[in-house]
Amino acid sequence: MEQNGRGMVFKKGEPNSRRGAKTDIEALLGKTEKASDAVEGIRYVAMRCEARRGREGCEQSRRIATKPTKEEK
């Protein structure tokens, strides 16, 4: 997967990103060799989300990046 000016470019065979930020994060976690790449991708998705909805609306997408504990559920 690569990134260009318009967002993420998924190579043939990779899941596409039309299903929203959650699938972007899942795809990144599954496709990257290094953990730092996945973290960078999560940060990118969170930034993109923040630009769209503002800071408050973005908290939900940030939470997807870390699995919830039993207390949070």
C-alpha atoms as an extended CHARMM CRD file, in Angstrom:
* protein
*
        73  EXT
         1         1  MET       CA              0.0000000000        0.0000000000        0.0000000000  PROA      1               0.0000000000
         2         2  GLU       CA              1.2290000000        3.4820000000       -0.8220000000  PROA      2               0.0000000000
         3         3  GLN       CA              0.0530000000        6.9690000000       -0.0340000000  PROA      3               0.0000000000
         4         4  ASN       CA             -0.3710000000        9.7630000000       -2.5390000000  PROA      4               0.0000000000
         5         5  GLY       CA             -1.8720000000       13.2650000000       -2.3090000000  PROA      5               0.0000000000
         6         6  ARG       CA             -5.4350000000       11.9300000000       -2.2930000000  PROA      6               0.0000000000
         7         7  GLY       CA             -4.9710000000        9.2600000000        0.3630000000  PROA      7               0.0000000000
         8         8  MET       CA             -4.1690000000        5.5770000000        0.3320000000  PROA      8               0.0000000000
         9         9  VAL       CA             -3.5480000000        3.5380000000       -2.7750000000  PROA      9               0.0000000000
        10        10  PHE       CA             -4.1740000000       -0.1410000000       -2.2230000000  PROA      10              0.0000000000
        11        11  LYS       CA             -2.3560000000       -2.5680000000       -4.4980000000  PROA      11              0.0000000000
        12        12  LYS       CA             -4.1810000000       -5.3700000000       -6.2720000000  PROA      12              0.0000000000
        13        13  GLY       CA             -5.3680000000       -8.0040000000       -3.8150000000  PROA      13              0.0000000000
        14        14  GLU       CA             -5.4680000000       -5.7030000000       -0.8040000000  PROA      14              0.0000000000
        15        15  PRO       CA             -8.8190000000       -4.7570000000        0.7560000000  PROA      15              0.0000000000
        16        16  ASN       CA             -9.9700000000       -1.3660000000       -0.4610000000  PROA      16              0.0000000000
        17        17  SER       CA            -10.4580000000        1.5500000000        1.8960000000  PROA      17              0.0000000000
        18        18  ARG       CA            -14.0370000000        2.4790000000        0.9860000000  PROA      18              0.0000000000
        19        19  ARG       CA            -15.4460000000        1.0030000000        4.2000000000  PROA      19              0.0000000000
        20        20  GLY       CA            -14.0600000000        3.7170000000        6.4540000000  PROA      20              0.0000000000
        21        21  ALA       CA            -11.2750000000        4.3590000000        8.9300000000  PROA      21              0.0000000000
        22        22  LYS       CA            -11.6870000000        1.1070000000       10.8620000000  PROA      22              0.0000000000
        23        23  THR       CA            -10.8830000000       -1.0570000000        7.8450000000  PROA      23              0.0000000000
        24        24  ASP       CA             -7.9550000000        1.2270000000        6.9360000000  PROA      24              0.0000000000
        25        25  ILE       CA             -6.4710000000        0.5520000000       10.3690000000  PROA      25              0.0000000000
        26        26  GLU       CA             -7.1520000000       -3.1970000000       10.1900000000  PROA      26              0.0000000000
        27        27  ALA       CA             -5.6140000000       -3.3710000000        6.7220000000  PROA      27              0.0000000000
        28        28  LEU       CA             -2.5600000000       -1.4470000000        7.8810000000  PROA      28              0.0000000000
        29        29  LEU       CA             -2.0630000000       -3.6910000000       10.8930000000  PROA      29              0.0000000000
        30        30  GLY       CA             -2.3510000000       -6.7750000000        8.7080000000  PROA      30              0.0000000000
        31        31  LYS       CA             -0.2140000000       -5.5750000000        5.8010000000  PROA      31              0.0000000000
        32        32  THR       CA              2.7700000000       -3.8380000000        7.3830000000  PROA      32              0.0000000000
        33        33  GLU       CA              5.9320000000       -5.6740000000        8.3590000000  PROA      33              0.0000000000
        34        34  LYS       CA              7.0420000000       -3.1630000000       10.9810000000  PROA      34              0.0000000000
        35        35  ALA       CA              4.8530000000       -1.9780000000       13.8450000000  PROA      35              0.0000000000
        36        36  SER       CA              6.0380000000        1.6210000000       13.3350000000  PROA      36              0.0000000000
        37        37  ASP       CA              4.5060000000        1.6160000000        9.8320000000  PROA      37              0.0000000000
        38        38  ALA       CA              1.1410000000        0.5870000000       11.2570000000  PROA      38              0.0000000000
        39        39  VAL       CA              1.3420000000        3.3080000000       13.9270000000  PROA      39              0.0000000000
        40        40  GLU       CA              2.1790000000        5.8680000000       11.2360000000  PROA      40              0.0000000000
        41        41  GLY       CA             -0.8450000000        4.7120000000        9.2700000000  PROA      41              0.0000000000
        42        42  ILE       CA             -3.1160000000        4.9560000000       12.3160000000  PROA      42              0.0000000000
        43        43  ARG       CA             -1.8440000000        8.4760000000       12.9310000000  PROA      43              0.0000000000
        44        44  TYR       CA             -2.5900000000        9.3110000000        9.2890000000  PROA      44              0.0000000000
        45        45  VAL       CA             -6.1440000000        7.9480000000        9.5350000000  PROA      45              0.0000000000
        46        46  ALA       CA             -6.7250000000        9.9040000000       12.7670000000  PROA      46              0.0000000000
        47        47  MET       CA             -5.4560000000       13.1060000000       11.1310000000  PROA      47              0.0000000000
        48        48  ARG       CA             -7.7060000000       12.5740000000        8.1350000000  PROA      48              0.0000000000
        49        49  CYS       CA            -10.6470000000       11.9750000000       10.4610000000  PROA      49              0.0000000000
        50        50  GLU       CA             -9.8780000000       15.0960000000       12.4780000000  PROA      50              0.0000000000
        51        51  ALA       CA             -9.8550000000       17.2070000000        9.3110000000  PROA      51              0.0000000000
        52        52  ARG       CA            -13.3020000000       15.8640000000        8.4200000000  PROA      52              0.0000000000
        53        53  ARG       CA            -15.1540000000       15.9790000000       11.7530000000  PROA      53              0.0000000000
        54        54  GLY       CA            -13.1950000000       18.2510000000       14.0630000000  PROA      54              0.0000000000
        55        55  ARG       CA            -11.3990000000       17.1830000000       17.2150000000  PROA      55              0.0000000000
        56        56  GLU       CA            -14.3960000000       15.9220000000       19.2290000000  PROA      56              0.0000000000
        57        57  GLY       CA            -15.8460000000       13.7820000000       16.4390000000  PROA      57              0.0000000000
        58        58  CYS       CA            -12.4900000000       12.1580000000       15.9760000000  PROA      58              0.0000000000
        59        59  GLU       CA            -12.1160000000       10.4860000000       19.3800000000  PROA      59              0.0000000000
        60        60  GLN       CA            -14.1160000000        7.4470000000       18.2710000000  PROA      60              0.0000000000
        61        61  SER       CA            -11.7060000000        6.6610000000       15.4180000000  PROA      61              0.0000000000
        62        62  ARG       CA             -8.7280000000        7.0570000000       17.7040000000  PROA      62              0.0000000000
        63        63  ARG       CA            -10.2350000000        4.4810000000       20.0780000000  PROA      63              0.0000000000
        64        64  ILE       CA            -10.4790000000        1.9040000000       17.2770000000  PROA      64              0.0000000000
        65        65  ALA       CA             -6.6790000000        1.9230000000       17.0040000000  PROA      65              0.0000000000
        66        66  THR       CA             -6.3160000000        0.4200000000       20.4910000000  PROA      66              0.0000000000
        67        67  LYS       CA             -8.3780000000       -2.5820000000       21.4800000000  PROA      67              0.0000000000
        68        68  PRO       CA            -10.8000000000       -1.7580000000       24.3030000000  PROA      68              0.0000000000
        69        69  THR       CA            -10.2930000000       -3.3590000000       27.6890000000  PROA      69              0.0000000000
        70        70  LYS       CA            -13.1210000000       -5.0300000000       29.5730000000  PROA      70              0.0000000000
        71        71  GLU       CA            -13.6050000000       -1.9080000000       31.7280000000  PROA      71              0.0000000000
        72        72  GLU       CA            -14.1850000000        0.2840000000       28.6470000000  PROA      72              0.0000000000
        73        73  LYS       CA            -16.8970000000       -2.0410000000       27.3100000000  PROA      73              0.0000000000
